[in-house]
Amino acid sequence: MQVLSPNREANRQAPPPRDDRPPVPSPRATPSQGSKLALDASAKPRRTGLQLPVSLPFDTWRRIGHQISLIADSSAWWLGDWLVYGENEYTDRYKRAVEESSLDIQTLRNYAWVARRFPVSRRRDRLSLQHHAEVAALPEHEQTLWLDRAERFNWSRNRLRSQIKAHRTAALSGRTAETASQKAVIQIDVPADQEQSWRDAARRMNRSVEEWARLILNQVATGEIPVRGIHDAKAG
Protein backbone atom coordinates (compact mmCIF):
# COMPACT_ATOMS: atom_id res chain seq x y z
CA MET A 1 0.00 0.00 0.00
CA GLN A 2 1.35 3.41 -0.98
CA VAL A 3 0.87 6.32 1.35
CA LEU A 4 0.44 9.64 -0.44
CA SER A 5 1.11 12.95 1.16
CA PRO A 6 -1.63 15.51 0.99
CA ASN A 7 0.98 17.83 -0.51
CA ARG A 8 1.34 16.91 -4.17
CA GLU A 9 4.63 18.72 -4.43
CA ALA A 10 6.10 16.41 -1.79
CA ASN A 11 5.16 13.38 -3.85
CA ARG A 12 7.32 14.42 -6.75
CA GLN A 13 10.70 12.66 -7.03
CA ALA A 14 13.49 14.87 -5.79
CA PRO A 15 16.20 15.60 -8.38
CA PRO A 16 19.61 13.93 -7.85
CA PRO A 17 22.13 15.98 -5.89
CA ARG A 18 24.21 18.29 -8.07
CA ASP A 19 27.82 17.27 -8.63
CA ASP A 20 30.00 20.37 -8.84
CA ARG A 21 33.19 18.41 -9.44
CA PRO A 22 34.94 19.06 -12.77
CA PRO A 23 34.40 16.35 -15.39
CA VAL A 24 37.10 13.69 -15.62
CA PRO A 25 38.55 13.61 -19.12
CA SER A 26 38.49 10.27 -20.90
CA PRO A 27 41.87 8.60 -21.20
CA ARG A 28 43.69 8.96 -24.48
CA ALA A 29 46.95 7.82 -25.92
CA THR A 30 50.11 9.67 -25.00
CA PRO A 31 51.35 11.58 -28.05
CA SER A 32 54.49 10.27 -29.67
CA GLN A 33 57.74 12.16 -29.58
CA GLY A 34 57.27 13.61 -33.03
CA SER A 35 53.69 14.86 -32.53
CA LYS A 36 54.64 18.18 -30.90
CA LEU A 37 57.54 20.31 -32.03
CA ALA A 38 57.81 23.37 -29.82
CA LEU A 39 60.08 24.82 -27.16
CA ASP A 40 59.15 25.35 -23.55
CA ALA A 41 57.74 28.82 -22.91
CA SER A 42 60.74 29.68 -20.72
CA ALA A 43 63.11 29.36 -23.71
CA LYS A 44 63.44 32.31 -26.08
CA PRO A 45 64.93 31.18 -29.41
CA ARG A 46 66.75 33.69 -31.57
CA ARG A 47 68.36 33.45 -34.98
CA THR A 48 71.80 33.17 -33.41
CA GLY A 49 71.12 31.83 -29.95
CA LEU A 50 68.81 30.65 -27.20
CA GLN A 51 67.93 32.80 -24.20
CA LEU A 52 67.18 30.97 -20.94
CA PRO A 53 66.02 32.47 -17.63
CA VAL A 54 68.13 32.57 -14.50
CA SER A 55 67.73 29.66 -12.05
CA LEU A 56 66.00 27.41 -14.56
CA PRO A 57 64.94 24.10 -12.94
CA PHE A 58 67.01 21.14 -14.07
CA ASP A 59 64.00 19.17 -15.34
CA THR A 60 62.91 22.11 -17.47
CA TRP A 61 66.42 22.57 -18.87
CA ARG A 62 66.57 18.87 -19.71
CA ARG A 63 63.14 18.98 -21.37
CA ILE A 64 64.22 21.92 -23.52
CA GLY A 65 67.28 19.96 -24.68
CA HIS A 66 65.05 17.08 -25.70
CA GLN A 67 62.77 19.47 -27.57
CA ILE A 68 65.70 21.01 -29.43
CA SER A 69 66.93 17.54 -30.37
CA LEU A 70 63.53 16.63 -31.82
CA ILE A 71 63.33 19.86 -33.80
CA ALA A 72 66.87 19.43 -35.15
CA ASP A 73 66.18 15.86 -36.26
CA SER A 74 62.81 16.78 -37.74
CA SER A 75 64.43 19.61 -39.69
CA ALA A 76 66.73 17.05 -41.35
CA TRP A 77 63.67 15.15 -42.58
CA TRP A 78 62.09 18.44 -43.66
CA LEU A 79 65.15 19.41 -45.68
CA GLY A 80 65.29 15.98 -47.31
CA ASP A 81 61.62 16.10 -48.31
CA TRP A 82 62.04 19.70 -49.45
CA LEU A 83 64.88 18.78 -51.82
CA VAL A 84 63.06 15.72 -53.16
CA TYR A 85 60.05 17.90 -53.92
CA GLY A 86 62.24 20.48 -55.68
CA GLU A 87 63.95 17.82 -57.78
CA ASN A 88 60.60 16.38 -58.84
CA GLU A 89 58.79 19.65 -59.49
CA TYR A 90 61.37 22.16 -60.69
CA THR A 91 63.95 20.04 -62.55
CA ASP A 92 67.01 22.25 -63.02
CA ARG A 93 65.66 25.33 -61.27
CA TYR A 94 65.94 23.81 -57.81
CA LYS A 95 69.74 23.66 -58.09
CA ARG A 96 70.00 27.43 -58.36
CA ALA A 97 67.71 27.88 -55.35
CA VAL A 98 69.90 25.53 -53.30
CA GLU A 99 73.09 27.30 -54.41
CA GLU A 100 71.64 30.67 -53.37
CA SER A 101 70.84 29.35 -49.89
CA SER A 102 73.30 28.74 -47.07
CA LEU A 103 72.60 25.00 -47.16
CA ASP A 104 75.33 22.49 -47.92
CA ILE A 105 74.37 20.64 -51.10
CA GLN A 106 76.04 17.36 -50.09
CA THR A 107 74.28 17.34 -46.73
CA LEU A 108 70.98 18.02 -48.48
CA ARG A 109 71.59 15.17 -50.91
CA ASN A 110 72.28 12.82 -48.01
CA TYR A 111 69.03 13.86 -46.34
CA ALA A 112 67.14 13.50 -49.62
CA TRP A 113 68.57 10.02 -50.20
CA VAL A 114 67.36 8.83 -46.81
CA ALA A 115 63.98 10.52 -47.37
CA ARG A 116 63.55 8.64 -50.65
CA ARG A 117 64.46 5.34 -49.03
CA PHE A 118 61.85 5.85 -46.30
CA PRO A 119 58.35 7.06 -47.15
CA VAL A 120 56.72 8.95 -44.30
CA SER A 121 54.65 5.89 -43.40
CA ARG A 122 57.84 3.89 -42.66
CA ARG A 123 59.68 6.50 -40.61
CA ARG A 124 59.97 5.93 -36.86
CA ASP A 125 59.08 8.84 -34.56
CA ARG A 126 61.26 7.42 -31.80
CA LEU A 127 64.37 7.11 -33.97
CA SER A 128 66.45 9.83 -35.57
CA LEU A 129 67.11 10.34 -39.25
CA GLN A 130 70.64 9.13 -38.54
CA HIS A 131 69.23 5.79 -37.36
CA HIS A 132 67.40 5.50 -40.67
CA ALA A 133 70.55 6.50 -42.57
CA GLU A 134 72.46 3.58 -41.01
CA VAL A 135 70.09 1.06 -42.60
CA ALA A 136 69.02 2.97 -45.71
CA ALA A 137 71.22 0.91 -48.05
CA LEU A 138 69.76 -2.41 -46.84
CA PRO A 139 66.78 -4.24 -48.38
CA GLU A 140 63.46 -3.13 -46.96
CA HIS A 141 62.91 -6.21 -44.78
CA GLU A 142 66.34 -5.75 -43.18
CA GLN A 143 65.64 -2.05 -42.63
CA THR A 144 62.51 -2.99 -40.72
CA LEU A 145 64.35 -5.65 -38.71
CA TRP A 146 67.13 -3.34 -37.52
CA LEU A 147 64.86 -0.37 -36.85
CA ASP A 148 62.60 -2.62 -34.79
CA ARG A 149 65.60 -3.70 -32.71
CA ALA A 150 66.88 -0.14 -32.29
CA GLU A 151 63.45 0.99 -31.16
CA ARG A 152 62.87 -1.97 -28.83
CA PHE A 153 66.26 -1.77 -27.12
CA ASN A 154 66.60 2.00 -27.25
CA TRP A 155 69.87 1.88 -29.21
CA SER A 156 71.75 5.04 -30.10
CA ARG A 157 72.81 5.58 -33.69
CA ASN A 158 76.34 4.42 -32.85
CA ARG A 159 75.05 1.32 -31.06
CA LEU A 160 72.92 0.44 -34.07
CA ARG A 161 75.93 0.84 -36.35
CA SER A 162 78.10 -1.40 -34.15
CA GLN A 163 75.39 -4.07 -33.98
CA ILE A 164 75.06 -4.15 -37.76
CA LYS A 165 78.84 -4.31 -38.16
CA ALA A 166 79.10 -7.18 -35.67
CA HIS A 167 76.35 -9.05 -37.49
CA ARG A 168 78.10 -8.64 -40.84
CA THR A 169 81.45 -9.76 -39.38
CA ALA A 170 79.88 -12.87 -37.85
CA ALA A 171 78.08 -13.70 -41.09
CA LEU A 172 81.28 -13.25 -43.11
CA SER A 173 83.26 -15.44 -40.70
CA GLY A 174 80.61 -18.13 -40.99
CA ARG A 175 80.78 -18.07 -44.77
CA THR A 176 84.59 -18.15 -44.68
CA ALA A 177 84.61 -21.14 -42.33
CA GLU A 178 82.05 -22.91 -44.48
CA THR A 179 84.11 -22.28 -47.60
CA ALA A 180 87.28 -23.48 -45.86
CA SER A 181 85.59 -26.69 -44.80
CA GLN A 182 84.63 -27.50 -48.36
CA LYS A 183 87.35 -29.44 -50.16
CA ALA A 184 87.50 -30.54 -53.76
CA VAL A 185 88.76 -34.02 -54.63
CA ILE A 186 90.84 -34.32 -57.80
CA GLN A 187 91.64 -37.79 -59.13
CA ILE A 188 94.70 -38.24 -61.36
CA ASP A 189 95.57 -41.40 -63.26
CA VAL A 190 99.37 -41.93 -63.03
CA PRO A 191 101.41 -44.67 -64.75
CA ALA A 192 103.13 -47.02 -62.31
CA ASP A 193 106.67 -45.90 -63.13
CA GLN A 194 105.72 -42.23 -62.76
CA GLU A 195 103.98 -42.95 -59.46
CA GLN A 196 107.22 -44.31 -58.05
CA SER A 197 109.16 -41.22 -59.08
CA TRP A 198 106.53 -39.03 -57.38
CA ARG A 199 106.82 -41.05 -54.19
CA ASP A 200 110.59 -40.75 -54.29
CA ALA A 201 110.39 -36.96 -54.74
CA ALA A 202 107.85 -36.68 -51.92
CA ARG A 203 110.04 -38.80 -49.62
CA ARG A 204 113.02 -36.53 -50.23
CA MET A 205 110.85 -33.60 -49.05
CA ASN A 206 109.53 -35.57 -46.06
CA ARG A 207 105.98 -35.29 -47.35
CA SER A 208 103.25 -37.64 -48.42
CA VAL A 209 102.53 -37.96 -52.12
CA GLU A 210 99.28 -35.99 -51.68
CA GLU A 211 101.03 -33.14 -49.80
CA TRP A 212 103.88 -33.07 -52.32
CA ALA A 213 101.52 -32.97 -55.30
CA ARG A 214 99.40 -30.23 -53.73
CA LEU A 215 102.52 -28.16 -52.98
CA ILE A 216 103.93 -28.47 -56.49
CA LEU A 217 100.59 -27.73 -58.16
CA ASN A 218 100.04 -24.65 -55.99
CA GLN A 219 103.52 -23.34 -56.76
CA VAL A 220 102.91 -23.80 -60.47
CA ALA A 221 99.49 -22.17 -60.26
CA THR A 222 100.86 -19.12 -58.41
CA GLY A 223 103.88 -18.79 -60.68
CA GLU A 224 106.45 -19.70 -58.03
CA ILE A 225 107.62 -22.49 -60.31
CA PRO A 226 107.81 -21.41 -63.96
CA VAL A 227 106.28 -23.76 -66.46
CA ARG A 228 109.68 -24.52 -67.95
CA GLY A 229 110.92 -25.56 -64.50
CA ILE A 230 108.29 -28.19 -63.79
CA HIS A 231 110.52 -30.96 -65.06
CA ASP A 232 113.32 -30.05 -62.65
CA ALA A 233 110.94 -29.66 -59.68
CA LYS A 234 109.57 -33.14 -60.11
CA ALA A 235 113.03 -34.58 -59.96
CA GLY A 236 113.46 -33.11 -56.49
Protein Blocks (a to p, Z undefined) as FASTA:
>chain_A
ZZddfblklmpccdddddfbdcdddddddddfklpccddfkbccdfkbccddehiafklm
mmmmmmmmmmmmmmmmmmmmmmmmmmmmnommmmmmmmmmmbdfklmmmmmmmmmmmcfk
lpcfkbcfklmmmmmmpcfklmmmmmmmmmmnopafklmmmmmmmmmmmmmmmmmmmmmm
pccdddddddfklmmmmmmmmmmnopafklmmmmmmmmmmnomacfklmmmmmnZZ
